[in-house]
Amino acid sequence: MTTGTPAQTVHFDQKHYTAVVSGAKVSTVRWREDLHEGPAIFIFDNHPTVRPLTRQVAALETHDLAHLSPLAARQPPGTDMTNFAKQLRVNYYPEMPEDAVVQVVVIATGHHGDSSLPTT
């Protein structure tokens, strides 16, 4: 019998695999996804060889997209956040409105829960 919150699924584009595994990618900005702190299965969509990874969502921070700063989004200083929002729409959320409320999902770093799961 297991206890606690069941692992949630977080999907990433395959291009983010190396950055997630290396710990370079420490966050992701999401809109209208039902995520919470705790265990997560990270799936890299359309990656030809990668198996899902177990990770932890360490924290969630809610922000108005229109006021999202590079610091809050964990982007490099000077990031053009208007372009950042545009790219979120173009690449991931085409129906996201200008006044959207987004979540910055903080990915736990370190070796806790960093195992690969077998392919099913």
N, CA, C and O atoms as CSV, one atom per row, in Angstrom:
chain,resi,resn,atom,element,x,y,z
A,1,MET,N,N,0.854,-1.175,0.000
A,1,MET,CA,C,0.000,0.000,0.000
A,1,MET,C,C,0.899,1.237,0.000
A,1,MET,O,O,1.848,1.321,0.779
A,2,THR,N,N,0.598,2.189,-0.871
A,2,THR,CA,C,1.389,3.410,-0.933
A,2,THR,C,C,0.659,4.533,-0.217
A,2,THR,O,O,-0.566,4.540,-0.103
A,3,THR,N,N,1.449,5.476,0.257
A,3,THR,CA,C,0.854,6.624,0.929
A,3,THR,C,C,1.351,7.884,0.253
A,3,THR,O,O,2.297,7.843,-0.533
A,4,GLY,N,N,0.719,8.998,0.555
A,4,GLY,CA,C,1.149,10.272,-0.018
A,4,GLY,C,C,0.475,10.560,-1.336
A,4,GLY,O,O,-0.422,9.839,-1.773
A,5,THR,N,N,0.921,11.620,-1.955
A,5,THR,CA,C,0.358,12.076,-3.202
A,5,THR,C,C,0.921,11.256,-4.357
A,5,THR,O,O,2.135,11.071,-4.445
A,6,PRO,N,N,0.058,10.763,-5.243
A,6,PRO,CA,C,0.578,10.017,-6.387
A,6,PRO,C,C,1.366,10.938,-7.317
A,6,PRO,O,O,1.120,12.143,-7.375
A,7,ALA,N,N,2.304,10.356,-8.033
A,7,ALA,CA,C,3.118,11.143,-8.962
A,7,ALA,C,C,2.236,11.720,-10.060
A,7,ALA,O,O,1.350,11.046,-10.586
A,8,GLN,N,N,2.490,12.957,-10.390
A,8,GLN,CA,C,1.803,13.629,-11.489
A,8,GLN,C,C,2.675,13.508,-12.738
A,8,GLN,O,O,3.854,13.167,-12.644
A,9,THR,N,N,2.110,13.781,-13.874
A,9,THR,CA,C,2.852,13.724,-15.129
A,9,THR,C,C,3.097,15.138,-15.630
A,9,THR,O,O,2.175,15.949,-15.709
A,10,VAL,N,N,4.351,15.425,-15.968
A,10,VAL,CA,C,4.727,16.711,-16.531
A,10,VAL,C,C,5.368,16.432,-17.884
A,10,VAL,O,O,6.379,15.735,-17.971
A,11,HIS,N,N,4.777,16.976,-18.925
A,11,HIS,CA,C,5.295,16.773,-20.278
A,11,HIS,C,C,6.236,17.905,-20.671
A,11,HIS,O,O,5.989,19.072,-20.367
A,12,PHE,N,N,7.314,17.539,-21.349
A,12,PHE,CA,C,8.283,18.484,-21.889
A,12,PHE,C,C,8.513,18.165,-23.353
A,12,PHE,O,O,8.359,17.020,-23.777
A,13,ASP,N,N,8.876,19.158,-24.111
A,13,ASP,CA,C,9.360,18.923,-25.458
A,13,ASP,C,C,10.688,18.181,-25.333
A,13,ASP,O,O,11.438,18.396,-24.380
A,14,GLN,N,N,10.970,17.326,-26.276
A,14,GLN,CA,C,12.198,16.538,-26.238
A,14,GLN,C,C,13.465,17.387,-26.163
A,14,GLN,O,O,14.487,16.937,-25.644
A,15,LYS,N,N,13.399,18.615,-26.681
A,15,LYS,CA,C,14.593,19.474,-26.683
A,15,LYS,C,C,15.051,19.863,-25.278
A,15,LYS,O,O,16.176,20.335,-25.112
A,16,HIS,N,N,14.210,19.676,-24.273
A,16,HIS,CA,C,14.561,20.062,-22.908
A,16,HIS,C,C,15.208,18.937,-22.098
A,16,HIS,O,O,15.602,19.154,-20.952
A,17,TYR,N,N,15.321,17.759,-22.668
A,17,TYR,CA,C,15.818,16.606,-21.916
A,17,TYR,C,C,17.192,16.849,-21.278
A,17,TYR,O,O,17.352,16.681,-20.069
A,18,THR,N,N,18.165,17.238,-22.074
A,18,THR,CA,C,19.526,17.419,-21.562
A,18,THR,C,C,19.569,18.462,-20.456
A,18,THR,O,O,20.248,18.269,-19.447
A,19,ALA,N,N,18.856,19.560,-20.634
A,19,ALA,CA,C,18.852,20.619,-19.624
A,19,ALA,C,C,18.196,20.157,-18.323
A,19,ALA,O,O,18.647,20.532,-17.241
A,20,VAL,N,N,17.144,19.352,-18.412
A,20,VAL,CA,C,16.489,18.849,-17.201
A,20,VAL,C,C,17.408,17.865,-16.482
A,20,VAL,O,O,17.593,17.964,-15.269
A,21,VAL,N,N,17.984,16.919,-17.220
A,21,VAL,CA,C,18.835,15.907,-16.614
A,21,VAL,C,C,20.090,16.523,-15.987
A,21,VAL,O,O,20.524,16.094,-14.918
A,22,SER,N,N,20.666,17.519,-16.646
A,22,SER,CA,C,21.890,18.140,-16.132
A,22,SER,C,C,21.629,19.084,-14.960
A,22,SER,O,O,22.558,19.459,-14.244
A,23,GLY,N,N,20.383,19.463,-14.767
A,23,GLY,CA,C,20.050,20.415,-13.712
A,23,GLY,C,C,20.113,21.860,-14.169
A,23,GLY,O,O,19.913,22.773,-13.368
A,24,ALA,N,N,20.395,22.084,-15.471
A,24,ALA,CA,C,20.434,23.448,-15.997
A,24,ALA,C,C,19.037,24.054,-16.071
A,24,ALA,O,O,18.875,25.260,-15.884
A,25,LYS,N,N,18.034,23.234,-16.340
A,25,LYS,CA,C,16.650,23.715,-16.387
A,25,LYS,C,C,16.045,23.478,-15.008
A,25,LYS,O,O,15.828,22.337,-14.601
A,26,VAL,N,N,15.777,24.565,-14.299
A,26,VAL,CA,C,15.293,24.471,-12.924
A,26,VAL,C,C,13.827,24.866,-12.780
A,26,VAL,O,O,13.263,24.809,-11.688
A,27,SER,N,N,13.213,25.268,-13.901
A,27,SER,CA,C,11.805,25.662,-13.835
A,27,SER,C,C,11.167,25.530,-15.204
A,27,SER,O,O,11.841,25.364,-16.220
A,28,THR,N,N,9.853,25.608,-15.196
A,28,THR,CA,C,9.076,25.630,-16.423
A,28,THR,C,C,7.841,26.488,-16.154
A,28,THR,O,O,7.300,26.472,-15.048
A,29,VAL,N,N,7.402,27.222,-17.145
A,29,VAL,CA,C,6.220,28.076,-16.997
A,29,VAL,C,C,5.050,27.356,-17.653
A,29,VAL,O,O,5.125,26.941,-18.809
A,30,ARG,N,N,3.969,27.217,-16.894
A,30,ARG,CA,C,2.811,26.454,-17.374
A,30,ARG,C,C,1.526,27.262,-17.227
A,30,ARG,O,O,1.400,28.120,-16.353
A,31,TRP,N,N,0.580,26.958,-18.109
A,31,TRP,CA,C,-0.733,27.597,-18.080
A,31,TRP,C,C,-1.798,26.516,-18.108
A,31,TRP,O,O,-1.777,25.627,-18.959
A,32,ARG,N,N,-2.718,26.602,-17.178
A,32,ARG,CA,C,-3.877,25.717,-17.075
A,32,ARG,C,C,-3.498,24.238,-17.002
A,32,ARG,O,O,-4.162,23.384,-17.591
A,33,GLU,N,N,-2.442,23.954,-16.284
A,33,GLU,CA,C,-2.079,22.566,-16.012
A,33,GLU,C,C,-2.270,22.350,-14.524
A,33,GLU,O,O,-1.927,23.214,-13.717
A,34,ASP,N,N,-2.803,21.228,-14.167
A,34,ASP,CA,C,-3.128,20.940,-12.778
A,34,ASP,C,C,-1.919,20.298,-12.091
A,34,ASP,O,O,-1.894,19.089,-11.864
A,35,LEU,N,N,-0.926,21.115,-11.765
A,35,LEU,CA,C,0.293,20.612,-11.139
A,35,LEU,C,C,0.324,21.006,-9.677
A,35,LEU,O,O,-0.307,21.979,-9.264
A,36,HIS,N,N,1.062,20.241,-8.908
A,36,HIS,CA,C,1.191,20.504,-7.476
A,36,HIS,C,C,2.590,20.094,-7.019
A,36,HIS,O,O,3.306,19.393,-7.734
A,37,GLU,N,N,2.968,20.535,-5.832
A,37,GLU,CA,C,4.247,20.135,-5.267
A,37,GLU,C,C,4.223,18.635,-5.004
A,37,GLU,O,O,3.205,18.075,-4.595
A,38,GLY,N,N,5.354,18.002,-5.245
A,38,GLY,CA,C,5.454,16.580,-4.956
A,38,GLY,C,C,6.050,15.789,-6.100
A,38,GLY,O,O,6.598,16.358,-7.045
A,39,PRO,N,N,5.941,14.463,-6.009
A,39,PRO,CA,C,6.535,13.588,-7.010
A,39,PRO,C,C,5.942,13.828,-8.397
A,39,PRO,O,O,4.768,14.167,-8.549
A,40,ALA,N,N,6.799,13.637,-9.400
A,40,ALA,CA,C,6.348,13.834,-10.781
A,40,ALA,C,C,7.085,12.888,-11.713
A,40,ALA,O,O,8.243,12.536,-11.486
A,41,ILE,N,N,6.399,12.494,-12.746
A,41,ILE,CA,C,6.995,11.733,-13.831
A,41,ILE,C,C,7.183,12.718,-14.979
A,41,ILE,O,O,6.215,13.300,-15.467
A,42,PHE,N,N,8.421,12.904,-15.407
A,42,PHE,CA,C,8.719,13.815,-16.517
A,42,PHE,C,C,8.795,13.003,-17.797
A,42,PHE,O,O,9.585,12.066,-17.914
A,43,ILE,N,N,7.963,13.379,-18.749
A,43,ILE,CA,C,7.908,12.702,-20.043
A,43,ILE,C,C,8.372,13.684,-21.104
A,43,ILE,O,O,7.924,14.830,-21.148
A,44,PHE,N,N,9.266,13.224,-21.949
A,44,PHE,CA,C,9.819,14.050,-23.024
A,44,PHE,C,C,9.178,13.599,-24.323
A,44,PHE,O,O,9.587,12.612,-24.934
A,45,ASP,N,N,8.154,14.357,-24.733
A,45,ASP,CA,C,7.338,13.984,-25.882
A,45,ASP,C,C,8.163,13.847,-27.150
A,45,ASP,O,O,9.017,14.680,-27.456
A,46,ASN,N,N,7.889,12.787,-27.870
A,46,ASN,CA,C,8.482,12.502,-29.177
A,46,ASN,C,C,9.986,12.263,-29.151
A,46,ASN,O,O,10.625,12.264,-30.203
A,47,HIS,N,N,10.560,12.059,-27.977
A,47,HIS,CA,C,11.987,11.742,-27.931
A,47,HIS,C,C,12.137,10.266,-28.315
A,47,HIS,O,O,11.450,9.413,-27.753
A,48,PRO,N,N,13.013,9.961,-29.250
A,48,PRO,CA,C,13.083,8.588,-29.760
A,48,PRO,C,C,13.648,7.562,-28.786
A,48,PRO,O,O,13.375,6.372,-28.942
A,49,THR,N,N,14.430,7.979,-27.780
A,49,THR,CA,C,15.093,6.983,-26.928
A,49,THR,C,C,14.951,7.205,-25.431
A,49,THR,O,O,15.286,6.305,-24.661
A,50,VAL,N,N,14.482,8.332,-24.994
A,50,VAL,CA,C,14.469,8.668,-23.565
A,50,VAL,C,C,13.294,8.028,-22.851
A,50,VAL,O,O,12.159,8.037,-23.328
A,51,ARG,N,N,13.608,7.468,-21.682
A,51,ARG,CA,C,12.561,6.929,-20.818
A,51,ARG,C,C,12.078,8.023,-19.874
A,51,ARG,O,O,12.813,8.977,-19.618
A,52,PRO,N,N,10.863,7.908,-19.354
A,52,PRO,CA,C,10.384,8.887,-18.371
A,52,PRO,C,C,11.316,8.930,-17.163
A,52,PRO,O,O,11.961,7.938,-16.824
A,53,LEU,N,N,11.373,10.079,-16.530
A,53,LEU,CA,C,12.206,10.278,-15.349
A,53,LEU,C,C,11.334,10.611,-14.153
A,53,LEU,O,O,10.305,11.272,-14.290
A,54,THR,N,N,11.747,10.153,-12.981
A,54,THR,CA,C,11.055,10.582,-11.768
A,54,THR,C,C,11.776,11.810,-11.227
A,54,THR,O,O,13.005,11.850,-11.169
A,55,ARG,N,N,11.006,12.795,-10.840
A,55,ARG,CA,C,11.541,14.049,-10.311
A,55,ARG,C,C,10.582,14.566,-9.245
A,55,ARG,O,O,9.613,13.898,-8.883
A,56,GLN,N,N,10.868,15.750,-8.756
A,56,GLN,CA,C,10.015,16.406,-7.765
A,56,GLN,C,C,9.684,17.808,-8.247
A,56,GLN,O,O,10.556,18.527,-8.735
A,57,VAL,N,N,8.444,18.185,-8.112
A,57,VAL,CA,C,8.058,19.586,-8.261
A,57,VAL,C,C,8.264,20.185,-6.875
A,57,VAL,O,O,7.546,19.855,-5.931
A,58,ALA,N,N,9.254,21.071,-6.766
A,58,ALA,CA,C,9.631,21.619,-5.467
A,58,ALA,C,C,8.716,22.742,-5.018
A,58,ALA,O,O,8.442,22.890,-3.827
A,59,ALA,N,N,8.238,23.542,-5.985
A,59,ALA,CA,C,7.391,24.687,-5.628
A,59,ALA,C,C,6.613,25.138,-6.854
A,59,ALA,O,O,6.983,24.854,-7.993
A,60,LEU,N,N,5.538,25.840,-6.590
A,60,LEU,CA,C,4.722,26.469,-7.638
A,60,LEU,C,C,4.509,27.917,-7.251
A,60,LEU,O,O,4.159,28.224,-6.112
A,61,GLU,N,N,4.722,28.802,-8.207
A,61,GLU,CA,C,4.514,30.226,-7.971
A,61,GLU,C,C,3.563,30.740,-9.043
A,61,GLU,O,O,3.751,30.467,-10.228
A,62,THR,N,N,2.555,31.475,-8.634
A,62,THR,CA,C,1.555,31.993,-9.557
A,62,THR,C,C,1.863,33.449,-9.888
A,62,THR,O,O,2.166,34.250,-9.003
A,63,HIS,N,N,1.780,33.780,-11.183
A,63,HIS,CA,C,2.080,35.139,-11.654
A,63,HIS,C,C,1.137,35.512,-12.789
A,63,HIS,O,O,0.707,34.655,-13.560
A,64,ASP,N,N,0.821,36.794,-12.882
A,64,ASP,CA,C,0.142,37.305,-14.068
A,64,ASP,C,C,1.163,37.312,-15.193
A,64,ASP,O,O,2.262,37.841,-15.027
A,65,LEU,N,N,0.819,36.738,-16.327
A,65,LEU,CA,C,1.744,36.675,-17.451
A,65,LEU,C,C,2.243,38.061,-17.847
A,65,LEU,O,O,3.420,38.238,-18.162
A,66,ALA,N,N,1.348,39.034,-17.831
A,66,ALA,CA,C,1.705,40.396,-18.235
A,66,ALA,C,C,2.767,41.025,-17.334
A,66,ALA,O,O,3.456,41.958,-17.746
A,67,HIS,N,N,2.902,40.519,-16.114
A,67,HIS,CA,C,3.857,41.080,-15.163
A,67,HIS,C,C,4.965,40.092,-14.789
A,67,HIS,O,O,5.715,40.329,-13.841
A,68,LEU,N,N,5.068,39.002,-15.522
A,68,LEU,CA,C,6.085,37.997,-15.233
A,68,LEU,C,C,7.466,38.549,-15.558
A,68,LEU,O,O,7.719,38.984,-16.681
A,69,SER,N,N,8.349,38.531,-14.581
A,69,SER,CA,C,9.700,39.057,-14.762
A,69,SER,C,C,10.664,37.928,-15.096
A,69,SER,O,O,10.368,36.762,-14.835
A,70,PRO,N,N,11.816,38.264,-15.670
A,70,PRO,CA,C,12.831,37.227,-15.900
A,70,PRO,C,C,13.218,36.519,-14.603
A,70,PRO,O,O,13.392,35.300,-14.591
A,71,LEU,N,N,13.351,37.270,-13.518
A,71,LEU,CA,C,13.722,36.673,-12.243
A,71,LEU,C,C,12.668,35.660,-11.790
A,71,LEU,O,O,13.006,34.539,-11.408
A,72,ALA,N,N,11.398,36.051,-11.832
A,72,ALA,CA,C,10.320,35.158,-11.401
A,72,ALA,C,C,10.231,33.915,-12.280
A,72,ALA,O,O,9.938,32.826,-11.788
A,73,ALA,N,N,10.484,34.074,-13.585
A,73,ALA,CA,C,10.420,32.952,-14.521
A,73,ALA,C,C,11.722,32.152,-14.558
A,73,ALA,O,O,11.832,31.157,-15.275
A,74,ARG,N,N,12.711,32.604,-13.771
A,74,ARG,CA,C,14.033,31.974,-13.736
A,74,ARG,C,C,14.687,31.951,-15.119
A,74,ARG,O,O,15.248,30.951,-15.566
A,75,GLN,N,N,14.580,33.108,-15.764
A,75,GLN,CA,C,15.206,33.334,-17.062
A,75,GLN,C,C,16.395,34.268,-16.867
A,75,GLN,O,O,16.483,34.956,-15.850
A,76,PRO,N,N,17.302,34.295,-17.827
A,76,PRO,CA,C,18.457,35.196,-17.692
A,76,PRO,C,C,18.014,36.657,-17.597
A,76,PRO,O,O,17.019,37.049,-18.207
A,77,PRO,N,N,18.752,37.457,-16.834
A,77,PRO,CA,C,18.431,38.888,-16.762
A,77,PRO,C,C,18.404,39.478,-18.167
A,77,PRO,O,O,19.209,39.114,-19.025
A,78,GLY,N,N,17.479,40.379,-18.382
A,78,GLY,CA,C,17.371,41.012,-19.690
A,78,GLY,C,C,16.521,40.250,-20.691
A,78,GLY,O,O,16.340,40.705,-21.820
A,79,THR,N,N,15.994,39.085,-20.292
A,79,THR,CA,C,15.119,38.336,-21.201
A,79,THR,C,C,13.926,39.194,-21.592
A,79,THR,O,O,13.294,39.817,-20.739
A,80,ASP,N,N,13.624,39.225,-22.873
A,80,ASP,CA,C,12.462,39.957,-23.379
A,80,ASP,C,C,11.212,39.148,-23.028
A,80,ASP,O,O,10.890,38.173,-23.707
A,81,MET,N,N,10.521,39.547,-21.985
A,81,MET,CA,C,9.387,38.778,-21.496
A,81,MET,C,C,8.162,38.890,-22.394
A,81,MET,O,O,7.284,38.028,-22.343
A,82,THR,N,N,8.087,39.935,-23.214
A,82,THR,CA,C,7.006,40.000,-24.211
A,82,THR,C,C,7.216,38.889,-25.226
A,82,THR,O,O,6.269,38.201,-25.606
A,83,ASN,N,N,8.455,38.714,-25.662
A,83,ASN,CA,C,8.775,37.634,-26.590
A,83,ASN,C,C,8.629,36.272,-25.909
A,83,ASN,O,O,8.178,35.313,-26.535
A,84,PHE,N,N,9.006,36.181,-24.639
A,84,PHE,CA,C,8.856,34.946,-23.872
A,84,PHE,C,C,7.386,34.511,-23.870
A,84,PHE,O,O,7.082,33.346,-24.129
A,85,ALA,N,N,6.484,35.442,-23.581
A,85,ALA,CA,C,5.049,35.141,-23.565
A,85,ALA,C,C,4.570,34.739,-24.961
A,85,ALA,O,O,3.777,33.810,-25.112
A,86,LYS,N,N,5.058,35.446,-25.968
A,86,LYS,CA,C,4.691,35.116,-27.350
A,86,LYS,C,C,5.117,33.690,-27.691
A,86,LYS,O,O,4.357,32.945,-28.309
A,87,GLN,N,N,6.329,33.309,-27.289
A,87,GLN,CA,C,6.825,31.962,-27.574
A,87,GLN,C,C,6.028,30.893,-26.818
A,87,GLN,O,O,5.826,29.795,-27.338
A,88,LEU,N,N,5.574,31.199,-25.604
A,88,LEU,CA,C,4.701,30.262,-24.899
A,88,LEU,C,C,3.435,29.995,-25.713
A,88,LEU,O,O,2.982,28.856,-25.822
A,89,ARG,N,N,2.875,31.061,-26.279
A,89,ARG,CA,C,1.662,30.911,-27.093
A,89,ARG,C,C,1.951,30.136,-28.375
A,89,ARG,O,O,1.237,29.192,-28.711
A,90,VAL,N,N,2.988,30.537,-29.080
A,90,VAL,CA,C,3.304,29.919,-30.380
A,90,VAL,C,C,3.633,28.435,-30.217
A,90,VAL,O,O,3.158,27.601,-30.987
A,91,ASN,N,N,4.445,28.111,-29.214
A,91,ASN,CA,C,4.949,26.749,-29.091
A,91,ASN,C,C,4.124,25.804,-28.226
A,91,ASN,O,O,4.171,24.589,-28.419
A,92,TYR,N,N,3.362,26.354,-27.266
A,92,TYR,CA,C,2.709,25.465,-26.315
A,92,TYR,C,C,1.236,25.760,-26.041
A,92,TYR,O,O,0.435,24.834,-25.914
A,93,TYR,N,N,0.877,27.015,-25.950
A,93,TYR,CA,C,-0.477,27.380,-25.519
A,93,TYR,C,C,-1.098,28.399,-26.470
A,93,TYR,O,O,-1.199,29.573,-26.114
A,94,PRO,N,N,-1.514,27.993,-27.658
A,94,PRO,CA,C,-2.028,28.956,-28.640
A,94,PRO,C,C,-3.268,29.724,-28.188
A,94,PRO,O,O,-3.550,30.799,-28.716
A,95,GLU,N,N,-4.001,29.197,-27.234
A,95,GLU,CA,C,-5.220,29.874,-26.776
A,95,GLU,C,C,-5.014,30.695,-25.507
A,95,GLU,O,O,-5.977,31.226,-24.955
A,96,MET,N,N,-3.780,30.806,-25.040
A,96,MET,CA,C,-3.504,31.537,-23.810
A,96,MET,C,C,-3.723,33.036,-24.035
A,96,MET,O,O,-3.111,33.619,-24.930
A,97,PRO,N,N,-4.586,33.662,-23.235
A,97,PRO,CA,C,-4.857,35.093,-23.422
A,97,PRO,C,C,-3.747,35.978,-22.855
A,97,PRO,O,O,-2.900,35.522,-22.087
A,98,GLU,N,N,-3.769,37.223,-23.243
A,98,GLU,CA,C,-2.793,38.213,-22.761
A,98,GLU,C,C,-2.844,38.355,-21.238
A,98,GLU,O,O,-1.824,38.616,-20.601
A,99,ASP,N,N,-4.040,38.181,-20.655
A,99,ASP,CA,C,-4.197,38.365,-19.219
A,99,ASP,C,C,-4.149,37.043,-18.437
A,99,ASP,O,O,-4.718,36.934,-17.350
A,100,ALA,N,N,-3.472,36.054,-18.998
A,100,ALA,CA,C,-3.380,34.740,-18.362
A,100,ALA,C,C,-2.642,34.809,-17.030
A,100,ALA,O,O,-1.785,35.666,-16.809
A,101,VAL,N,N,-3.000,33.890,-16.164
A,101,VAL,CA,C,-2.271,33.665,-14.932
A,101,VAL,C,C,-1.507,32.362,-15.147
A,101,VAL,O,O,-2.104,31.339,-15.483
A,102,VAL,N,N,-0.198,32.397,-14.954
A,102,VAL,CA,C,0.642,31.238,-15.200
A,102,VAL,C,C,1.290,30.762,-13.908
A,102,VAL,O,O,1.324,31.478,-12.907
A,103,GLN,N,N,1.794,29.551,-13.953
A,103,GLN,CA,C,2.530,29.000,-12.826
A,103,GLN,C,C,3.982,28.802,-13.240
A,103,GLN,O,O,4.272,28.262,-14.307
A,104,VAL,N,N,4.872,29.242,-12.391
A,104,VAL,CA,C,6.275,28.894,-12.535
A,104,VAL,C,C,6.458,27.644,-11.681
A,104,VAL,O,O,6.298,27.672,-10.460
A,105,VAL,N,N,6.794,26.560,-12.350
A,105,VAL,CA,C,6.974,25.276,-11.688
A,105,VAL,C,C,8.467,25.099,-11.433
A,105,VAL,O,O,9.264,25.033,-12.369
A,106,VAL,N,N,8.830,25.023,-10.171
A,106,VAL,CA,C,10.236,24.885,-9.789
A,106,VAL,C,C,10.550,23.396,-9.666
A,106,VAL,O,O,9.880,22.656,-8.946
A,107,ILE,N,N,11.584,22.983,-10.388
A,107,ILE,CA,C,12.001,21.587,-10.411
A,107,ILE,C,C,13.069,21.385,-9.333
A,107,ILE,O,O,14.036,22.142,-9.261
A,108,ALA,N,N,12.886,20.357,-8.496
A,108,ALA,CA,C,13.884,20.058,-7.473
A,108,ALA,C,C,15.180,19.630,-8.150
A,108,ALA,O,O,15.172,18.867,-9.116
A,109,THR,N,N,16.284,20.131,-7.630
A,109,THR,CA,C,17.595,19.733,-8.142
A,109,THR,C,C,18.235,18.777,-7.158
A,109,THR,O,O,17.742,18.612,-6.043
A,110,GLY,N,N,19.296,18.164,-7.545
A,110,GLY,CA,C,19.967,17.195,-6.687
A,110,GLY,C,C,19.638,15.793,-7.131
A,110,GLY,O,O,19.101,15.583,-8.219
A,111,HIS,N,N,19.954,14.854,-6.306
A,111,HIS,CA,C,19.812,13.448,-6.683
A,111,HIS,C,C,18.617,12.770,-6.030
A,111,HIS,O,O,18.494,11.547,-6.100
A,112,HIS,N,N,17.749,13.523,-5.406
A,112,HIS,CA,C,16.577,12.919,-4.768
A,112,HIS,C,C,15.516,12.663,-5.820
A,112,HIS,O,O,15.017,13.603,-6.439
A,113,GLY,N,N,15.167,11.405,-6.028
A,113,GLY,CA,C,14.139,11.071,-6.996
A,113,GLY,C,C,14.599,11.177,-8.429
A,113,GLY,O,O,13.772,11.380,-9.318
A,114,ASP,N,N,15.906,11.047,-8.693
A,114,ASP,CA,C,16.428,11.220,-10.048
A,114,ASP,C,C,16.618,9.887,-10.764
A,114,ASP,O,O,17.640,9.694,-11.422
A,115,SER,N,N,15.703,9.001,-10.661
A,115,SER,CA,C,15.876,7.712,-11.332
A,115,SER,C,C,15.064,7.642,-12.611
A,115,SER,O,O,14.044,8.314,-12.759
A,116,SER,N,N,15.525,6.832,-13.510
A,116,SER,CA,C,14.786,6.606,-14.751
A,116,SER,C,C,13.800,5.462,-14.518
A,116,SER,O,O,14.062,4.537,-13.749
A,117,LEU,N,N,12.702,5.548,-15.179
A,117,LEU,CA,C,11.713,4.484,-15.112
A,117,LEU,C,C,11.828,3.630,-16.358
A,117,LEU,O,O,12.202,4.139,-17.415
A,118,PRO,N,N,11.520,2.362,-16.265
A,118,PRO,CA,C,11.567,1.541,-17.464
A,118,PRO,C,C,10.495,1.972,-18.450
A,118,PRO,O,O,9.451,2.497,-18.062
A,119,THR,N,N,10.763,1.747,-19.714
A,119,THR,CA,C,9.791,2.059,-20.744
A,119,THR,C,C,8.680,1.030,-20.673
A,119,THR,O,O,8.932,-0.152,-20.438
A,120,THR,N,N,7.440,1.483,-20.878
A,120,THR,CA,C,6.325,0.534,-20.847
A,120,THR,C,C,5.705,0.396,-22.212
A,120,THR,O,O,4.750,-0.362,-22.383
